[in-house]
Amino acid sequence: MGKKSNTSKRYTAEFKRDAVALALSSEKTVTEVARDLGVSPEGLRGWVKQAKTDRGEGPAGVLTTAEREELVRLRRKVREQEQTIEVLGKATAFFAQQRPK
């Protein structure tokens, strides 16, 4: 029995796109295509599912890749703005204490 690695491999977007195209056009099962490509069947199934969602063929309410990227970007921006507001609030409190009476 082989030892499984705990590190995940990163695949390029082009590789994923080609793997999905092969899985969708092949008469083989996703598991067989995954084995041929040397990727995990669960990973390839996920790529196929996301590709279908990105084309509008996925279940309602599931985010497309573009929507997911935008959500990450917006959450990061909100976090940065919250930190800025916190710093400004502390600065305001500090300078309010420094006012001559």
N, C-alpha and C positions, 0 to 999 in steps of 0.2 A: 504494500500500500504506500503510495507516495505522500510526501509531506506537503501540505498546503501552505502557501505563503500568506502572511497577514497583510502584505503590502498590495495595494491595488495598482493595476497598470493603468496608464493614461493613454487613450487612443485619440488620434487627430480627428477633427470634424470630418475630414475627407474620408478617412478609413471607416468611420461610423456610417456616413452616408452611403458609401459603397457596400458595406456589409448589409445595411437595411435594404438597399436595392436588390442585392443578391437574395436575401431572405424572402423578399416579396415576389421575386420573379422566378425563383427556383421551385422545382417540384419536390424538393427535399423539405424535411421538417426544419423548424428553427434550430432544434437541437443538433441535427446533422450539419447544418450550415455553420453553426457555432463551432462544432468540433473541427470541421474543415478549416476554419479560420483561426482556430486556437484561442477562442474567446469563450467566456462563460455563457451558457444558454440563457441564464437569467438576465445577464447584461444585454445580450442581443435582443431578447424579448422587450426589455425596457426601451432600447433604442427604437425598435419597430413601433412600439406603443406611442412614444413621444413623436416620432415622425408622422404617424397618423394624426395625432392631435394637432401638430403644426400645420397639417394640410386641411384641418377642419373636419376630420373624420373621427375624432375622439369623442369621448363622453362629454356631456354638458358640464360646465364648471371647471374643467381641467385646464390649467394654464398652458399656453404655448411657450416655447422656448423664449421667444421675444418678450412675452409678458412676464415670464419668470425673471429674465435679466433686468427688465425695467423695475420689477418689484424689489429686487436686490439693490439696485441703484438708488431707488427712492428711500428704502429703509436706511441705507448708509447715509444719505443726505439728511434724513430726519435725525439720525443719531448725532451727526455733526452739528446740526442746528440746536439740538437740545443741549449739547456740550457748550456751545457758544452762549446760549441763553443762561446756562448755569454760571459761566464765568462772568458774564455781564452782571448778573444778579449779585454775585459775591463782590464784584468791583463797586457796584452801586452801594452796597451795604458798608463796605470799607470806607468809601469816600464820604458817605453820610455821617459816619462816626468822626471823621476828621474835620468836619465843619466847625469853625469857631463859634462859641456860644455867646 
